Amino acid sequence: MNILTTEQFFDGETLHGARIIEVDDNGIVSSIAPFDGVAEYAYVVPGFVDVQMNGFDKWDVAGSSVEEMVALDEALANHGTTSWLATIVSGPLTKMSESISQIIAAMPHMRGCIGIHVEGPFLGQSPGAHDTRFIIDADIEWLQQLPPEVRLVTIAAENRNAKEAIATLTTQGIVVSLGHSQPNEEQCVDAVHNGAKMVTHLFNGMSGVHHRNYGLALEALTNEKLYAGVIADMVHVQPSAISLAFAAKSASRVCLVSDSIAWDAPWALSHGVRIADGAPRLADGTLAGSCTPLAHCVRNVAACCNVAPEDALRAATSSPARLLNMASVGHLQVGHQADINGLDSSLRVVKTLRRLQSVRA
């Protein structure tokens, strides 16, 4: 039996007062009750859910062994990320298929990996760090053969075959996000009509916000149907723009993402990736993802962006869970599995319970 006491309890949707939470020996939350005493934690919250995570430190999801993926999973848990999508980026379709198969083979050995996010190669006019040699028209047959472990796919709305691709994926139950894209209004409206539900890393890799010109970022901020992924490492998006996203969308439609990469992996070192000004960059200075865990993004949003702690927490828990239609993560209720973070008053993770295992003292 694990017992946690907290000054404030966040269930994924609402911030409550002091509570005592009991977790049984099977890793299930058995009771949540009011608490009157000196609490161990300032906050107890659901484990964080990251829908865009390419790797971390030396571990890259696209080419790791089972043992390396398990080590990555443990490293993420130690930073409070208890559920995550293994994200792969643009490459030859045969290579991407191999990476998907390798990740699926490793998933039974990991507690935290809940699926795969395929980011590319069906992108558009804002490739960012993606290798343009591999950006191609959407291959409908390849998409139709994606396994159920793929939960999210990023596509550009202006990509040839985008309408059919988005409709195909939506029919398969795969969430579609629009990214690395500069669509016109008709292309974007068609994409949303055909089932697109999200934009990938809002403001980055897309047309922006202008008072006379249409842009994907503007559509994301004003279309209530779209979730907005936001990288809150304070490098990719400046604080005022993050404040704007939360004000326009509400925390129920913002999904904080790390977009972290394996900045110390052999491929990164061989391609000249380096940490500069707070983020990994290609040799020409192009941002290549982040090196910031999701928990740090939550703290950044609350400390620097005029966003209430409750809203920052929601954007890293229930909002991404709702995007993926996964009720089993992102919430804390009696009868749920115990994915729990204990936080101090600055929202720093000091304890993590993940499924059946505590990864902190």
Sequence and secondary structure as in RCSB ss.txt:
>XXXX:A:sequence
MNILTTEQFFDGETLHGARIIEVDDNGIVSSIAPFDGVAEYAYVVPGFVDVQMNGFDKWDVAGSSVEEMVALDEA
LANHGTTSWLATIVSGPLTKMSESISQIIAAMPHMRGCIGIHVEGPFLGQSPGAHDTRFIIDADIEWLQQLPPEV
RLVTIAAENRNAKEAIATLTTQGIVVSLGHSQPNEEQCVDAVHNGAKMVTHLFNGMSGVHHRNYGLALEALTNEK
LYAGVIADMVHVQPSAISLAFAAKSASRVCLVSDSIAWDAPWALSHGVRIADGAPRLADGTLAGSCTPLAHCVRN
VAACCNVAPEDALRAATSSPARLLNMASVGHLQVGHQADINGLDSSLRVVKTLRRLQSVRA
>XXXX:A:secstr
 EEEEEEEEE SS EESSEEEEE TTSBEEEEEE  S  SEEEEEE EEEEEE EETTEETTS  HHHHHHHHHH
HHHTTEEEEEEEEES  HHHHHHHHHHHHHHGGG SSEEEEEEE SS  S  TTS GGG     HHHHHT  TTE
EEEEE TTSTTHHHHHHHHHHTT EEEE SB   HHHHHHHHHTT  EESSTTSSB    SSS  HHHHHHH TT
 EEEEE SSSSS HHHHHHHHHHH GGGEEEE  B  TTSHHHHHTT EEETTEEE TTS B  B   HHHHHHH
HHHHS   HHHHHHTTTHHHHHHTT TTSS   TTSB  EEEE TT  EEEEEETTEE   
